[in-house]
């Protein structure tokens, strides 16, 4: 077991093949959710295209939960604007697939369409997002995301504010990297006029080269919008694809 020039532990690649790492991640998260009271599965595919060093377009298609509604589909595009790189973040992001992880500030705006079950009307959503990132001692990376969901459904308008804070640390195995993380997100919803939801996440990111990455996570949601409180557990698995036009 050796250390590279940045002090990270390095292991022989053949000891930790990617398929074994991925299999262990999925088995672990399935075990976590096996005893959940109302476990749900949230699949996701995100495709990113860097237009230049400061602008990125991406398209998202996923299953999502919206408050007390069942899992529904969500689809739509976004644009990211990168602002300022930091040397410490660049170092931490060297073996990651996502180049945005080296940026101090990311400004985003997106559109999403949420399809409802049955004959219920869908939701049109505009998503302005600001994400601030930093590196702290011990090789940890932190980020804080502030997001608004501006929703129009069947002629009505509602909004909610979401703040998510995440702490993570990557570990290098040969030429590969695995990043466990934990985060918490709180929601203020206009329809209830209060902080009405809290989500706690635990997950793992696994880059598979510079184009493909997997993100597997467990989500515990506590919704207090109206009585009685509702708690939901979910397992999410996201496939992220990264491309560059420059």
C-alpha positions as CSV (number, residue, x, y, z in Angstrom):
1,X,0.0,0.0,0.0
2,X,1.6,3.3,-1.2
3,X,0.8,6.9,-1.1
4,X,0.7,9.1,-4.1
5,X,2.0,12.7,-4.2
6,X,-1.1,14.0,-2.6
7,X,-1.0,11.7,0.3
8,X,-3.9,9.5,-0.8
9,X,-3.7,5.8,-0.3
10,X,-3.2,3.7,-3.4
11,X,-4.1,0.1,-3.8
12,X,-3.3,-2.4,-6.6
13,X,-6.0,-2.1,-9.2
14,X,-6.6,-5.8,-9.4
15,X,-7.5,-6.0,-5.7
16,X,-10.5,-3.6,-6.2
17,X,-12.0,-4.2,-9.6
18,X,-14.7,-1.8,-10.6
19,X,-17.4,-4.5,-10.9
20,X,-16.7,-5.7,-7.4
21,X,-16.9,-2.1,-6.0
22,X,-20.1,-1.4,-7.8
23,X,-21.7,-4.7,-6.7
24,X,-20.8,-4.0,-3.1
25,X,-22.3,-0.5,-3.3
26,X,-25.6,-1.8,-4.7
27,X,-25.8,-4.7,-2.2
28,X,-25.1,-2.4,0.7
29,X,-27.8,0.1,-0.2
30,X,-30.4,-2.6,-0.9
31,X,-29.7,-4.0,2.5
32,X,-30.2,-0.6,4.1
33,X,-33.6,-0.2,2.3
34,X,-34.7,-3.8,2.9
35,X,-36.2,-3.0,6.3
36,X,-37.6,0.4,5.3
37,X,-41.2,1.0,6.1
38,X,-42.1,2.2,2.6
39,X,-39.0,1.9,0.5
40,X,-39.2,3.2,-3.1
41,X,-36.8,3.1,-6.0
42,X,-35.8,6.3,-7.9
43,X,-33.9,5.8,-11.2
44,X,-32.2,8.7,-12.9
45,X,-30.2,9.4,-16.1
46,X,-28.3,12.8,-16.5
47,X,-26.5,13.7,-19.7
48,X,-24.0,16.6,-19.6
49,X,-22.4,18.5,-22.5
50,X,-19.6,21.1,-21.7
51,X,-20.0,23.8,-24.4
52,X,-16.8,25.5,-23.2
53,X,-14.8,25.8,-20.0
54,X,-17.4,28.0,-18.3
55,X,-20.8,26.7,-19.7
56,X,-22.4,23.3,-19.5
57,X,-25.8,22.1,-20.9
58,X,-27.4,19.0,-19.4
59,X,-30.6,17.0,-19.6
60,X,-32.2,15.0,-16.8
61,X,-34.8,12.2,-16.8
62,X,-35.6,10.6,-13.5
63,X,-38.2,9.2,-11.1
64,X,-38.9,11.6,-8.2
65,X,-41.1,12.1,-5.2
66,X,-42.9,15.3,-4.7
67,X,-44.0,15.7,-1.1
68,X,-46.8,13.2,-0.4
69,X,-47.3,12.1,-4.0
70,X,-46.1,8.7,-5.3
71,X,-43.1,8.4,-7.6
72,X,-43.6,10.2,-10.8
73,X,-41.4,11.1,-13.8
74,X,-39.4,14.3,-14.2
75,X,-37.7,15.4,-17.4
76,X,-36.0,18.6,-18.7
77,X,-32.9,20.6,-19.6
78,X,-30.6,22.9,-17.6
79,X,-27.7,25.3,-18.2
80,X,-24.8,25.7,-15.8
81,X,-22.4,28.7,-15.6
82,X,-19.1,27.9,-13.8
83,X,-17.5,30.7,-11.8
84,X,-13.9,30.6,-10.6
85,X,-11.8,27.5,-9.9
86,X,-9.9,26.8,-6.7
87,X,-6.6,24.9,-6.6
88,X,-7.7,22.6,-3.7
89,X,-11.0,21.8,-5.5
90,X,-9.1,21.1,-8.8
91,X,-6.9,18.6,-6.8
92,X,-9.8,16.8,-5.3
93,X,-11.6,16.6,-8.7
94,X,-8.7,15.1,-10.6
95,X,-10.2,11.6,-10.9
96,X,-13.8,12.6,-11.0
97,X,-15.9,12.6,-14.1
98,X,-17.7,15.8,-13.2
99,X,-15.6,18.9,-14.0
100,X,-17.9,21.2,-12.2
101,X,-16.6,19.8,-8.9
102,X,-13.5,22.0,-9.3
103,X,-15.5,25.3,-9.3
104,X,-16.2,27.6,-6.4
105,X,-19.6,28.7,-7.6
106,X,-22.1,27.3,-10.1
107,X,-25.1,29.2,-11.3
108,X,-27.9,27.2,-12.9
109,X,-31.3,27.5,-14.3
110,X,-33.5,24.7,-15.7
111,X,-36.9,23.7,-16.8
112,X,-38.7,20.5,-15.7
113,X,-41.9,18.8,-16.6
114,X,-43.4,16.5,-14.0
115,X,-45.9,14.0,-15.3
116,X,-48.7,13.1,-12.9
117,X,-50.3,9.8,-12.6
118,X,-53.6,9.0,-14.3
119,X,-55.5,12.0,-15.7
120,X,-54.1,14.5,-13.3
121,X,-52.4,17.6,-14.8
122,X,-48.7,17.8,-15.0
123,X,-46.4,20.4,-13.5
124,X,-44.2,22.9,-15.3
125,X,-41.3,24.0,-13.2
126,X,-38.5,26.6,-13.4
127,X,-35.4,25.8,-11.3
128,X,-32.9,28.6,-10.5
129,X,-30.0,27.1,-8.5
130,X,-26.9,28.5,-6.8
131,X,-24.2,26.0,-5.6
132,X,-21.2,27.1,-3.5
133,X,-18.3,24.6,-3.1
134,X,-15.2,24.4,-1.0
135,X,-12.4,22.1,0.3
136,X,-11.5,21.7,4.0
137,X,-8.8,19.8,5.9
138,X,-8.5,16.1,5.6
139,X,-9.4,15.9,1.9
140,X,-13.1,16.7,2.5
141,X,-15.2,18.6,0.1
142,X,-18.3,20.5,1.1
143,X,-21.1,22.2,-0.9
144,X,-24.2,24.2,-0.2
145,X,-27.0,24.3,-2.8
146,X,-29.8,26.9,-2.7
147,X,-32.6,26.1,-5.1
148,X,-36.1,27.4,-5.9
149,X,-38.8,25.2,-7.5
150,X,-41.3,27.6,-9.2
151,X,-44.3,25.4,-10.2
152,X,-47.3,26.0,-12.4
153,X,-50.0,23.3,-12.4
154,X,-53.5,23.5,-13.8
155,X,-53.5,27.3,-13.7
156,X,-52.2,27.6,-10.2
157,X,-48.8,28.7,-8.9
158,X,-46.8,27.5,-5.9
159,X,-43.1,27.7,-5.0
160,X,-40.7,26.1,-2.6
161,X,-37.2,26.9,-1.4
162,X,-34.6,24.0,-0.9
163,X,-31.3,24.2,0.9
164,X,-29.0,21.2,0.8
165,X,-25.6,20.9,2.5
166,X,-23.3,18.0,1.6
167,X,-20.0,16.6,3.1
168,X,-18.0,14.1,1.2
169,X,-14.5,12.6,0.9
170,X,-13.0,10.7,-2.0
171,X,-10.7,7.7,-1.7
172,X,-8.4,6.6,-4.5
173,X,-7.9,2.9,-5.4
174,X,-5.2,2.6,-8.1
175,X,-6.5,4.8,-10.9
176,X,-10.1,4.7,-9.6
177,X,-11.9,6.8,-7.0
178,X,-14.9,6.2,-4.8
179,X,-16.6,9.1,-2.9
180,X,-19.0,8.4,0.0
181,X,-21.1,11.4,1.1
182,X,-23.8,12.5,3.6
183,X,-26.2,15.4,3.1
184,X,-29.3,17.0,4.5
185,X,-31.9,19.1,2.7
186,X,-34.7,21.2,4.1
187,X,-37.7,22.6,2.2
188,X,-39.9,25.7,2.8
189,X,-43.2,25.3,0.9
190,X,-45.5,28.2,0.0
191,X,-48.6,26.0,0.2
192,X,-48.0,25.3,3.8
193,X,-46.2,28.5,4.6
194,X,-43.6,26.7,6.7
195,X,-40.5,24.4,6.7
196,X,-42.4,21.2,5.9
197,X,-39.9,18.6,4.7
198,X,-36.4,17.3,5.6
199,X,-34.4,14.7,3.6
200,X,-31.3,12.9,4.9
201,X,-29.0,11.3,2.3
202,X,-26.2,8.8,2.4
203,X,-24.6,7.7,-0.8
204,X,-21.6,6.8,-2.9
205,X,-20.3,8.2,-6.2
206,X,-18.2,6.0,-8.5
207,X,-16.6,7.4,-11.7
208,X,-16.1,4.8,-14.4
209,X,-13.6,6.8,-16.5
210,X,-14.2,10.4,-17.7
211,X,-17.5,9.8,-19.4
212,X,-19.5,7.6,-17.1
213,X,-20.2,7.8,-13.4
214,X,-22.7,6.2,-11.0
215,X,-24.3,7.7,-8.0
216,X,-26.1,5.3,-5.6
217,X,-27.8,6.7,-2.5
218,X,-30.3,6.2,0.3
219,X,-32.9,8.9,1.1
220,X,-34.9,9.3,4.3
221,X,-37.7,11.8,3.9
222,X,-39.8,13.3,6.8
223,X,-42.8,15.4,5.6
224,X,-44.6,17.5,8.1
225,X,-46.7,19.6,5.6
226,X,-50.0,18.3,7.0
227,X,-51.0,15.8,9.7
228,X,-50.2,13.1,10.1
229,X,-46.4,13.3,9.4
230,X,-45.2,11.0,6.7
231,X,-41.9,9.2,6.5
232,X,-40.6,7.6,3.3
233,X,-37.4,5.7,2.5
234,X,-36.0,5.5,-1.0
235,X,-33.1,4.0,-2.9
236,X,-31.8,6.1,-5.8
237,X,-29.4,5.1,-8.6
238,X,-28.3,7.7,-11.1
239,X,-26.3,7.2,-14.3
240,X,-24.3,10.3,-15.2
241,X,-22.8,10.7,-18.7
242,X,-20.3,13.5,-19.4
243,X,-19.4,14.8,-22.9
244,X,-17.4,17.8,-24.1
245,X,-17.8,20.0,-27.2
246,X,-14.3,21.7,-26.8
